Amino acid sequence: MAKKLQKRIAIFIKNPYHPILKTHSLTGKLREKWAFWISWDLRIVFELINKSSVRFLAVGKHDQVYK
């Protein structure tokens, strides 16, 4: 899983909206946050700092990061 995580982060750095990542905005208490897929059930939640910076907030299973 670590290799897949590294590969997806490398893709994210080059293109945060690459289709393989399924990057999407969140709603509810996480509105103004975004997430992308590492695998079927593993996500990274992040927030946009500015046009060229993001902050990763959570990495984990779907049920964990969307609490």
PDB file with one MODEL, atoms N, CA, C and O in Angstrom:
MODEL        1
ATOM      1  N   MET A   1       0.826  -1.194   0.000  1.00  0.00           N
ATOM      2  CA  MET A   1       0.000   0.000   0.000  1.00  0.00           C
ATOM      3  C   MET A   1       0.871   1.258   0.000  1.00  0.00           C
ATOM      4  O   MET A   1       0.483   2.269  -0.586  1.00  0.00           O
ATOM      5  N   ALA A   2       2.030   1.215   0.642  1.00  0.00           N
ATOM      6  CA  ALA A   2       2.908   2.385   0.703  1.00  0.00           C
ATOM      7  C   ALA A   2       3.359   2.826  -0.690  1.00  0.00           C
ATOM      8  O   ALA A   2       3.443   4.020  -0.976  1.00  0.00           O
ATOM      9  N   LYS A   3       3.648   1.850  -1.550  1.00  0.00           N
ATOM     10  CA  LYS A   3       4.063   2.191  -2.919  1.00  0.00           C
ATOM     11  C   LYS A   3       2.932   2.879  -3.674  1.00  0.00           C
ATOM     12  O   LYS A   3       3.151   3.853  -4.394  1.00  0.00           O
ATOM     13  N   LYS A   4       1.725   2.359  -3.498  1.00  0.00           N
ATOM     14  CA  LYS A   4       0.576   2.957  -4.180  1.00  0.00           C
ATOM     15  C   LYS A   4       0.342   4.372  -3.665  1.00  0.00           C
ATOM     16  O   LYS A   4       0.041   5.277  -4.443  1.00  0.00           O
ATOM     17  N   LEU A   5       0.479   4.560  -2.370  1.00  0.00           N
ATOM     18  CA  LEU A   5       0.336   5.887  -1.773  1.00  0.00           C
ATOM     19  C   LEU A   5       1.359   6.847  -2.368  1.00  0.00           C
ATOM     20  O   LEU A   5       1.012   7.965  -2.749  1.00  0.00           O
ATOM     21  N   GLN A   6       2.599   6.426  -2.448  1.00  0.00           N
ATOM     22  CA  GLN A   6       3.646   7.273  -3.028  1.00  0.00           C
ATOM     23  C   GLN A   6       3.354   7.609  -4.489  1.00  0.00           C
ATOM     24  O   GLN A   6       3.547   8.747  -4.915  1.00  0.00           O
ATOM     25  N   LYS A   7       2.895   6.637  -5.244  1.00  0.00           N
ATOM     26  CA  LYS A   7       2.581   6.876  -6.658  1.00  0.00           C
ATOM     27  C   LYS A   7       1.438   7.882  -6.807  1.00  0.00           C
ATOM     28  O   LYS A   7       1.498   8.781  -7.645  1.00  0.00           O
ATOM     29  N   ARG A   8       0.392   7.722  -5.983  1.00  0.00           N
ATOM     30  CA  ARG A   8      -0.746   8.632  -6.089  1.00  0.00           C
ATOM     31  C   ARG A   8      -0.365  10.051  -5.663  1.00  0.00           C
ATOM     32  O   ARG A   8      -0.840  11.019  -6.258  1.00  0.00           O
ATOM     33  N   ILE A   9       0.467  10.185  -4.663  1.00  0.00           N
ATOM     34  CA  ILE A   9       0.911  11.523  -4.254  1.00  0.00           C
ATOM     35  C   ILE A   9       1.756  12.151  -5.355  1.00  0.00           C
ATOM     36  O   ILE A   9       1.653  13.352  -5.600  1.00  0.00           O
ATOM     37  N   ALA A  10       2.589  11.360  -6.021  1.00  0.00           N
ATOM     38  CA  ALA A  10       3.383  11.876  -7.140  1.00  0.00           C
ATOM     39  C   ALA A  10       2.470  12.357  -8.274  1.00  0.00           C
ATOM     40  O   ALA A  10       2.726  13.397  -8.880  1.00  0.00           O
ATOM     41  N   ILE A  11       1.419  11.608  -8.556  1.00  0.00           N
ATOM     42  CA  ILE A  11       0.441  12.038  -9.572  1.00  0.00           C
ATOM     43  C   ILE A  11      -0.232  13.322  -9.113  1.00  0.00           C
ATOM     44  O   ILE A  11      -0.396  14.256  -9.899  1.00  0.00           O
ATOM     45  N   PHE A  12      -0.621  13.371  -7.848  1.00  0.00           N
ATOM     46  CA  PHE A  12      -1.284  14.556  -7.293  1.00  0.00           C
ATOM     47  C   PHE A  12      -0.395  15.795  -7.439  1.00  0.00           C
ATOM     48  O   PHE A  12      -0.892  16.868  -7.780  1.00  0.00           O
ATOM     49  N   ILE A  13       0.890  15.663  -7.190  1.00  0.00           N
ATOM     50  CA  ILE A  13       1.814  16.797  -7.304  1.00  0.00           C
ATOM     51  C   ILE A  13       1.840  17.319  -8.736  1.00  0.00           C
ATOM     52  O   ILE A  13       1.865  18.530  -8.954  1.00  0.00           O
ATOM     53  N   LYS A  14       1.833  16.424  -9.704  1.00  0.00           N
ATOM     54  CA  LYS A  14       1.857  16.834 -11.115  1.00  0.00           C
ATOM     55  C   LYS A  14       0.513  17.379 -11.579  1.00  0.00           C
ATOM     56  O   LYS A  14       0.455  18.352 -12.332  1.00  0.00           O
ATOM     57  N   ASN A  15      -0.572  16.745 -11.124  1.00  0.00           N
ATOM     58  CA  ASN A  15      -1.909  17.153 -11.554  1.00  0.00           C
ATOM     59  C   ASN A  15      -2.926  16.735 -10.489  1.00  0.00           C
ATOM     60  O   ASN A  15      -3.378  15.590 -10.491  1.00  0.00           O
ATOM     61  N   PRO A  16      -3.293  17.644  -9.580  1.00  0.00           N
ATOM     62  CA  PRO A  16      -4.216  17.292  -8.496  1.00  0.00           C
ATOM     63  C   PRO A  16      -5.592  16.822  -8.970  1.00  0.00           C
ATOM     64  O   PRO A  16      -6.344  16.233  -8.193  1.00  0.00           O
ATOM     65  N   TYR A  17      -5.922  17.072 -10.215  1.00  0.00           N
ATOM     66  CA  TYR A  17      -7.232  16.692 -10.732  1.00  0.00           C
ATOM     67  C   TYR A  17      -7.141  15.565 -11.761  1.00  0.00           C
ATOM     68  O   TYR A  17      -8.059  15.380 -12.561  1.00  0.00           O
ATOM     69  N   HIS A  18      -6.050  14.820 -11.744  1.00  0.00           N
ATOM     70  CA  HIS A  18      -5.902  13.680 -12.653  1.00  0.00           C
ATOM     71  C   HIS A  18      -7.077  12.727 -12.415  1.00  0.00           C
ATOM     72  O   HIS A  18      -7.427  12.461 -11.266  1.00  0.00           O
ATOM     73  N   PRO A  19      -7.682  12.217 -13.474  1.00  0.00           N
ATOM     74  CA  PRO A  19      -8.870  11.360 -13.330  1.00  0.00           C
ATOM     75  C   PRO A  19      -8.658  10.135 -12.434  1.00  0.00           C
ATOM     76  O   PRO A  19      -9.596   9.705 -11.762  1.00  0.00           O
ATOM     77  N   ILE A  20      -7.477   9.578 -12.408  1.00  0.00           N
ATOM     78  CA  ILE A  20      -7.238   8.385 -11.585  1.00  0.00           C
ATOM     79  C   ILE A  20      -7.415   8.677 -10.093  1.00  0.00           C
ATOM     80  O   ILE A  20      -7.703   7.771  -9.311  1.00  0.00           O
ATOM     81  N   LEU A  21      -7.242   9.942  -9.702  1.00  0.00           N
ATOM     82  CA  LEU A  21      -7.344  10.322  -8.290  1.00  0.00           C
ATOM     83  C   LEU A  21      -8.780  10.528  -7.829  1.00  0.00           C
ATOM     84  O   LEU A  21      -9.066  10.462  -6.634  1.00  0.00           O
ATOM     85  N   LYS A  22      -9.669  10.774  -8.757  1.00  0.00           N
ATOM     86  CA  LYS A  22     -11.073  11.051  -8.439  1.00  0.00           C
ATOM     87  C   LYS A  22     -11.187  12.166  -7.387  1.00  0.00           C
ATOM     88  O   LYS A  22     -11.942  12.051  -6.422  1.00  0.00           O
ATOM     89  N   THR A  23     -10.438  13.221  -7.590  1.00  0.00           N
ATOM     90  CA  THR A  23     -10.442  14.364  -6.678  1.00  0.00           C
ATOM     91  C   THR A  23     -11.838  14.979  -6.650  1.00  0.00           C
ATOM     92  O   THR A  23     -12.464  15.181  -7.690  1.00  0.00           O
ATOM     93  N   HIS A  24     -12.312  15.272  -5.438  1.00  0.00           N
ATOM     94  CA  HIS A  24     -13.659  15.817  -5.305  1.00  0.00           C
ATOM     95  C   HIS A  24     -13.758  16.731  -4.090  1.00  0.00           C
ATOM     96  O   HIS A  24     -13.062  16.547  -3.091  1.00  0.00           O
ATOM     97  N   SER A  25     -14.635  17.715  -4.201  1.00  0.00           N
ATOM     98  CA  SER A  25     -14.883  18.606  -3.069  1.00  0.00           C
ATOM     99  C   SER A  25     -15.800  17.894  -2.083  1.00  0.00           C
ATOM    100  O   SER A  25     -16.584  17.025  -2.464  1.00  0.00           O
ATOM    101  N   LEU A  26     -15.695  18.266  -0.830  1.00  0.00           N
ATOM    102  CA  LEU A  26     -16.492  17.641   0.221  1.00  0.00           C
ATOM    103  C   LEU A  26     -17.622  18.561   0.650  1.00  0.00           C
ATOM    104  O   LEU A  26     -17.639  19.744   0.310  1.00  0.00           O
ATOM    105  N   THR A  27     -18.553  18.013   1.391  1.00  0.00           N
ATOM    106  CA  THR A  27     -19.715  18.776   1.832  1.00  0.00           C
ATOM    107  C   THR A  27     -19.871  18.654   3.344  1.00  0.00           C
ATOM    108  O   THR A  27     -19.078  17.994   4.015  1.00  0.00           O
ATOM    109  N   GLY A  28     -20.895  19.294   3.856  1.00  0.00           N
ATOM    110  CA  GLY A  28     -21.175  19.216   5.283  1.00  0.00           C
ATOM    111  C   GLY A  28     -20.090  19.881   6.109  1.00  0.00           C
ATOM    112  O   GLY A  28     -19.590  20.948   5.752  1.00  0.00           O
ATOM    113  N   LYS A  29     -19.727  19.246   7.215  1.00  0.00           N
ATOM    114  CA  LYS A  29     -18.717  19.841   8.094  1.00  0.00           C
ATOM    115  C   LYS A  29     -17.336  19.906   7.446  1.00  0.00           C
ATOM    116  O   LYS A  29     -16.451  20.605   7.939  1.00  0.00           O
ATOM    117  N   LEU A  30     -17.152  19.185   6.353  1.00  0.00           N
ATOM    118  CA  LEU A  30     -15.873  19.215   5.642  1.00  0.00           C
ATOM    119  C   LEU A  30     -15.917  20.076   4.380  1.00  0.00           C
ATOM    120  O   LEU A  30     -15.019  20.004   3.542  1.00  0.00           O
ATOM    121  N   ARG A  31     -16.973  20.893   4.250  1.00  0.00           N
ATOM    122  CA  ARG A  31     -17.034  21.736   3.050  1.00  0.00           C
ATOM    123  C   ARG A  31     -15.798  22.647   3.043  1.00  0.00           C
ATOM    124  O   ARG A  31     -15.243  22.982   4.089  1.00  0.00           O
ATOM    125  N   GLU A  32     -15.405  23.019   1.874  1.00  0.00           N
ATOM    126  CA  GLU A  32     -14.177  23.762   1.618  1.00  0.00           C
ATOM    127  C   GLU A  32     -12.937  22.879   1.745  1.00  0.00           C
ATOM    128  O   GLU A  32     -11.811  23.373   1.675  1.00  0.00           O
ATOM    129  N   LYS A  33     -13.140  21.579   1.932  1.00  0.00           N
ATOM    130  CA  LYS A  33     -12.053  20.599   1.923  1.00  0.00           C
ATOM    131  C   LYS A  33     -12.233  19.733   0.681  1.00  0.00           C
ATOM    132  O   LYS A  33     -13.302  19.700   0.072  1.00  0.00           O
ATOM    133  N   TRP A  34     -11.177  19.047   0.329  1.00  0.00           N
ATOM    134  CA  TRP A  34     -11.170  18.182  -0.844  1.00  0.00           C
ATOM    135  C   TRP A  34     -10.622  16.824  -0.458  1.00  0.00           C
ATOM    136  O   TRP A  34     -10.025  16.670   0.608  1.00  0.00           O
ATOM    137  N   ALA A  35     -10.822  15.833  -1.322  1.00  0.00           N
ATOM    138  CA  ALA A  35     -10.270  14.502  -1.094  1.00  0.00           C
ATOM    139  C   ALA A  35      -9.906  13.867  -2.432  1.00  0.00           C
ATOM    140  O   ALA A  35     -10.450  14.221  -3.478  1.00  0.00           O
ATOM    141  N   PHE A  36      -8.978  12.926  -2.369  1.00  0.00           N
ATOM    142  CA  PHE A  36      -8.696  12.107  -3.541  1.00  0.00           C
ATOM    143  C   PHE A  36      -8.455  10.669  -3.112  1.00  0.00           C
ATOM    144  O   PHE A  36      -8.130  10.392  -1.957  1.00  0.00           O
ATOM    145  N   TRP A  37      -8.621   9.763  -4.062  1.00  0.00           N
ATOM    146  CA  TRP A  37      -8.545   8.328  -3.815  1.00  0.00           C
ATOM    147  C   TRP A  37      -7.116   7.826  -3.909  1.00  0.00           C
ATOM    148  O   TRP A  37      -6.374   8.190  -4.822  1.00  0.00           O
ATOM    149  N   ILE A  38      -6.740   6.987  -2.955  1.00  0.00           N
ATOM    150  CA  ILE A  38      -5.519   6.193  -3.065  1.00  0.00           C
ATOM    151  C   ILE A  38      -5.919   4.806  -3.566  1.00  0.00           C
ATOM    152  O   ILE A  38      -5.275   4.235  -4.446  1.00  0.00           O
ATOM    153  N   SER A  39      -6.987   4.284  -2.990  1.00  0.00           N
ATOM    154  CA  SER A  39      -7.562   2.999  -3.412  1.00  0.00           C
ATOM    155  C   SER A  39      -9.062   3.060  -3.154  1.00  0.00           C
ATOM    156  O   SER A  39      -9.591   4.100  -2.763  1.00  0.00           O
ATOM    157  N   TRP A  40      -9.740   1.942  -3.373  1.00  0.00           N
ATOM    158  CA  TRP A  40     -11.191   1.910  -3.221  1.00  0.00           C
ATOM    159  C   TRP A  40     -11.647   2.513  -1.899  1.00  0.00           C
ATOM    160  O   TRP A  40     -12.618   3.270  -1.875  1.00  0.00           O
ATOM    161  N   ASP A  41     -10.972   2.197  -0.803  1.00  0.00           N
ATOM    162  CA  ASP A  41     -11.430   2.662   0.507  1.00  0.00           C
ATOM    163  C   ASP A  41     -10.435   3.580   1.221  1.00  0.00           C
ATOM    164  O   ASP A  41     -10.667   3.944   2.374  1.00  0.00           O
ATOM    165  N   LEU A  42      -9.354   3.954   0.581  1.00  0.00           N
ATOM    166  CA  LEU A  42      -8.342   4.803   1.214  1.00  0.00           C
ATOM    167  C   LEU A  42      -8.348   6.179   0.561  1.00  0.00           C
ATOM    168  O   LEU A  42      -8.303   6.299  -0.663  1.00  0.00           O
ATOM    169  N   ARG A  43      -8.405   7.223   1.401  1.00  0.00           N
ATOM    170  CA  ARG A  43      -8.523   8.606   0.916  1.00  0.00           C
ATOM    171  C   ARG A  43      -7.492   9.516   1.578  1.00  0.00           C
ATOM    172  O   ARG A  43      -6.968   9.218   2.651  1.00  0.00           O
ATOM    173  N   ILE A  44      -7.222  10.620   0.916  1.00  0.00           N
ATOM    174  CA  ILE A  44      -6.487  11.730   1.518  1.00  0.00           C
ATOM    175  C   ILE A  44      -7.397  12.942   1.458  1.00  0.00           C
ATOM    176  O   ILE A  44      -7.881  13.313   0.388  1.00  0.00           O
ATOM    177  N   VAL A  45      -7.629  13.557   2.606  1.00  0.00           N
ATOM    178  CA  VAL A  45      -8.411  14.789   2.695  1.00  0.00           C
ATOM    179  C   VAL A  45      -7.410  15.936   2.783  1.00  0.00           C
ATOM    180  O   VAL A  45      -6.418  15.861   3.509  1.00  0.00           O
ATOM    181  N   PHE A  46      -7.690  17.003   2.028  1.00  0.00           N
ATOM    182  CA  PHE A  46      -6.768  18.142   2.018  1.00  0.00           C
ATOM    183  C   PHE A  46      -7.537  19.441   1.893  1.00  0.00           C
ATOM    184  O   PHE A  46      -8.722  19.461   1.559  1.00  0.00           O
ATOM    185  N   GLU A  47      -6.830  20.523   2.169  1.00  0.00           N
ATOM    186  CA  GLU A  47      -7.407  21.849   1.954  1.00  0.00           C
ATOM    187  C   GLU A  47      -6.468  22.652   1.074  1.00  0.00           C
ATOM    188  O   GLU A  47      -5.252  22.460   1.096  1.00  0.00           O
ATOM    189  N   LEU A  48      -7.049  23.552   0.304  1.00  0.00           N
ATOM    190  CA  LEU A  48      -6.271  24.432  -0.562  1.00  0.00           C
ATOM    191  C   LEU A  48      -5.775  25.608   0.265  1.00  0.00           C
ATOM    192  O   LEU A  48      -6.559  26.267   0.947  1.00  0.00           O
ATOM    193  N   ILE A  49      -4.478  25.869   0.204  1.00  0.00           N
ATOM    194  CA  ILE A  49      -3.887  27.007   0.903  1.00  0.00           C
ATOM    195  C   ILE A  49      -3.842  28.208  -0.040  1.00  0.00           C
ATOM    196  O   ILE A  49      -4.252  29.311   0.323  1.00  0.00           O
ATOM    197  N   ASN A  50      -3.346  27.983  -1.238  1.00  0.00           N
ATOM    198  CA  ASN A  50      -3.337  28.982  -2.304  1.00  0.00           C
ATOM    199  C   ASN A  50      -3.243  28.231  -3.628  1.00  0.00           C
ATOM    200  O   ASN A  50      -3.408  27.011  -3.655  1.00  0.00           O
ATOM    201  N   LYS A  51      -2.984  28.930  -4.709  1.00  0.00           N
ATOM    202  CA  LYS A  51      -2.983  28.286  -6.031  1.00  0.00           C
ATOM    203  C   LYS A  51      -1.936  27.185  -6.174  1.00  0.00           C
ATOM    204  O   LYS A  51      -2.093  26.291  -7.005  1.00  0.00           O
ATOM    205  N   SER A  52      -0.874  27.238  -5.376  1.00  0.00           N
ATOM    206  CA  SER A  52       0.186  26.247  -5.539  1.00  0.00           C
ATOM    207  C   SER A  52       0.481  25.437  -4.273  1.00  0.00           C
ATOM    208  O   SER A  52       1.467  24.703  -4.225  1.00  0.00           O
ATOM    209  N   SER A  53      -0.362  25.566  -3.255  1.00  0.00           N
ATOM    210  CA  SER A  53      -0.104  24.846  -2.001  1.00  0.00           C
ATOM    211  C   SER A  53      -1.380  24.206  -1.452  1.00  0.00           C
ATOM    212  O   SER A  53      -2.473  24.767  -1.533  1.00  0.00           O
ATOM    213  N   VAL A  54      -1.195  23.011  -0.890  1.00  0.00           N
ATOM    214  CA  VAL A  54      -2.277  22.331  -0.192  1.00  0.00           C
ATOM    215  C   VAL A  54      -1.741  21.821   1.144  1.00  0.00           C
ATOM    216  O   VAL A  54      -0.531  21.723   1.352  1.00  0.00           O
ATOM    217  N   ARG A  55      -2.657  21.504   2.031  1.00  0.00           N
ATOM    218  CA  ARG A  55      -2.296  20.898   3.315  1.00  0.00           C
ATOM    219  C   ARG A  55      -3.073  19.596   3.435  1.00  0.00           C
ATOM    220  O   ARG A  55      -4.304  19.597   3.402  1.00  0.00           O
ATOM    221  N   PHE A  56      -2.349  18.475   3.576  1.00  0.00           N
ATOM    222  CA  PHE A  56      -3.007  17.199   3.810  1.00  0.00           C
ATOM    223  C   PHE A  56      -3.494  17.184   5.250  1.00  0.00           C
ATOM    224  O   PHE A  56      -2.736  17.483   6.172  1.00  0.00           O
ATOM    225  N   LEU A  57      -4.758  16.836   5.438  1.00  0.00           N
ATOM    226  CA  LEU A  57      -5.378  16.847   6.760  1.00  0.00           C
ATOM    227  C   LEU A  57      -5.587  15.453   7.338  1.00  0.00           C
ATOM    228  O   LEU A  57      -5.496  15.263   8.550  1.00  0.00           O
ATOM    229  N   ALA A  58      -5.863  14.491   6.487  1.00  0.00           N
ATOM    230  CA  ALA A  58      -6.127  13.139   6.970  1.00  0.00           C
ATOM    231  C   ALA A  58      -5.839  12.130   5.873  1.00  0.00           C
ATOM    232  O   ALA A  58      -6.081  12.381   4.692  1.00  0.00           O
ATOM    233  N   VAL A  59      -5.322  10.991   6.285  1.00  0.00           N
ATOM    234  CA  VAL A  59      -5.111   9.855   5.390  1.00  0.00           C
ATOM    235  C   VAL A  59      -5.710   8.647   6.093  1.00  0.00           C
ATOM    236  O   VAL A  59      -5.366   8.354   7.238  1.00  0.00           O
ATOM    237  N   GLY A  60      -6.597   7.953   5.413  1.00  0.00           N
ATOM    238  CA  GLY A  60      -7.184   6.782   6.045  1.00  0.00           C
ATOM    239  C   GLY A  60      -8.346   6.238   5.268  1.00  0.00           C
ATOM    240  O   GLY A  60      -8.635   6.665   4.150  1.00  0.00           O
ATOM    241  N   LYS A  61      -9.009   5.282   5.885  1.00  0.00           N
ATOM    242  CA  LYS A  61     -10.177   4.662   5.267  1.00  0.00           C
ATOM    243  C   LYS A  61     -11.316   5.670   5.185  1.00  0.00           C
ATOM    244  O   LYS A  61     -11.399   6.611   5.974  1.00  0.00           O
ATOM    245  N   HIS A  62     -12.178   5.448   4.220  1.00  0.00           N
ATOM    246  CA  HIS A  62     -13.304   6.333   3.955  1.00  0.00           C
ATOM    247  C   HIS A  62     -14.045   6.709   5.238  1.00  0.00           C
ATOM    248  O   HIS A  62     -14.287   7.889   5.491  1.00  0.00           O
ATOM    249  N   ASP A  63     -14.399   5.729   6.035  1.00  0.00           N
ATOM    250  CA  ASP A  63     -15.167   5.985   7.261  1.00  0.00           C
ATOM    251  C   ASP A  63     -14.388   6.787   8.293  1.00  0.00           C
ATOM    252  O   ASP A  63     -14.985   7.490   9.109  1.00  0.00           O
ATOM    253  N   GLN A  64     -13.067   6.692   8.268  1.00  0.00           N
ATOM    254  CA  GLN A  64     -12.241   7.413   9.234  1.00  0.00           C
ATOM    255  C   GLN A  64     -12.077   8.884   8.871  1.00  0.00           C
ATOM    256  O   GLN A  64     -12.219   9.754   9.730  1.00  0.00           O
ATOM    257  N   VAL A  65     -11.786   9.161   7.631  1.00  0.00           N
ATOM    258  CA  VAL A  65     -11.446  10.533   7.243  1.00  0.00           C
ATOM    259  C   VAL A  65     -12.654  11.429   7.034  1.00  0.00           C
ATOM    260  O   VAL A  65     -12.523  12.653   7.049  1.00  0.00           O
ATOM    261  N   TYR A  66     -13.837  10.840   6.837  1.00  0.00           N
ATOM    262  CA  TYR A  66     -15.024  11.645   6.606  1.00  0.00           C
ATOM    263  C   TYR A  66     -15.875  11.808   7.854  1.00  0.00           C
ATOM    264  O   TYR A  66     -17.045  12.178   7.755  1.00  0.00           O
ATOM    265  N   LYS A  67     -15.315  11.542   9.020  1.00  0.00           N
ATOM    266  CA  LYS A  67     -16.063  11.707  10.286  1.00  0.00           C
ATOM    267  C   LYS A  67     -16.285  13.156  10.582  1.00  0.00           C
ATOM    268  O   LYS A  67     -16.892  13.492  11.599  1.00  0.00           O
TER     269      LYS A  67
ENDMDL
END
